[in-house]
């Protein structure tokens, strides 16, 4: 009798475990963040960037070309230097060196992996430094979390979708 009860309890434990496991499995798919199922094209458009103290810095247009995503500066809050000339990327290397900052492609070769945009790079036109980049959409596609990564370190900026008037 005791042997039967032990096997019965083992059966109940196994049964409860299987129900619990299947419940967790189902819930994991129904409770996934909506961003996993987001549209990669929601990143496209105009984005306002901000400096460290929250002042508007520039407007960047994010566009897609052959499955890759890019970002180009289309306007600056202060487009002229102290001498009244257009701001130039003197610190940049390669093809971007000495080009005007307005029109400069600062985000390159980003790909969408189903959850975030990664695999590309972002250029800081003030320093000329190029960083690995990750971009994530938040707030129903109205904000971007743009992260520049250098080794173990990184910095994240929040960009806000520009409202078209």
N, C-alpha and C positions, 0 to 999 in steps of 0.2 A: 504494500500500500504506500509506504513512504517513498519507495523507488518510483512509483507512478506519479506521485505528487511532485517529486523533484524534476522529472522529465516534463511534466505539465508546466511547471514554473519556468523551466528553460525555454519551452515553446512560447510561453507568454512573453518572456524577455526578448526572444528573437523577433516575435511578431511586433511588439512595441517598438523595437529598434528599427525594423523595416518601415513601419508607418512613420516614425519620426524622421528617418532618413529621406523618405519620399516627400514628406511635407517640407523639409528644408530645401530639397531640390526644387520643388515647385515654387516655393516662396522666393528662392534666389533669382529665378527668372522673372517673376512678377514684380519684384521690388528693385530691379536694377535701375540705376540712375537713367533718367531720360536722355542725358547727353550721349549715352552709348548709341542710341538710336537716332541721334540728331542728324540733320542734313549737312553734309560738308560744305554746301554752298552758302550756309548762313554766315560764314566768315567773310564772304565777299562784300565789298562796299567801302564806305568811308568811315574812318575811325579817328577820334580825337585822342592825341597823346598828351600826357601831363608830366611836368617836372616833379622833383622830389617834394616840393611844398604845395603841390596841387594846382599850380597855374597851367593853363593851356599852353602847349609847346608847339604842336604841329598837327596836321591832318595827313593821315596815311591812307592810301587806297590799296586795298587787298584785292588781287585779281588772280585768276586761274589761267594757266597755259599748259596744255598737254598733260593734265593730271597733277601738275605741281602748282603750288600757291606762292605768290610773291607779294611784297608790299613796297609801295613807292611813295615817297614824300611828295604831296601835291601842294602843300602850303605850309608856311611857318608863321607863327605868331609875330616873330621879329625876323623878317626876311633879309634885312640889311645889317651889315657889320657897323662898327663904330665910325668907319670912314664913308658910310653911305653906299657901299658896294654890296652886291648880292653875296650872301654867305657861301663860301666855298669849302669843300672838304679837303683841306690841306693835309690833314693827318691820315687820310685814307691811302691804301696801297693799291696797286694794280690799276685796272681800268677806271676806278672811281676817283683816283687821285686828281685833285684840282678841278673836279666837276662841281657845278652848283649843287647845293643841298636840295633845292627844290627840283624834283625830277629824279633824285637819287633812289635807286632800288636798294632798300635796306634789309628786306626779308627775301631770302632766296631758297628755292628748292624744297619747300615744305610739302609733306605728303600727309594725307589723312589716313589714320590707321583704324578708324571706326570709333575712336574715343577722343583722340586729340590730334593736333597737327604737330609733326615732329620730323626729324631727319634733315632739317635745313639749317640755315644760319641767319643771324641778325647782325647788322653792322651798326655800331655806335658812331655816327658821323662826327661827333665832337672829339673823340679820341682816335678814331680809325680802327679800333679793336673789333674783331669779328668773333662772335660767340655762337655756340650751338643754341638752338632755339626750340622751345615747345610753346604751343598756343592752345588754349582751351577756351571754349565759349561758355559763358555763364549768363545768368539772368535772362533766360529765354532768348539767347542770341544777341542781347543788347550790350554785353560787355565781353571783353577779351582779357584773359590772364596771359600775358606775354612774358615768358621767362627766358632770359639769357643765361647760359650756363658756361662756366669756365672751370673745368676740373670738378672738384667737389663743391664749388661755390656757385652761387647764382643770385640773380635779382629778378623779381617779378614786378611788372607794371600792369596796372589796369587801364585798358583803353575803353572808351565809351563810343558806341555807334553815333555817328554824326546825324543829327536830325536834318532832313532836307526841308527847307521852308518853301 
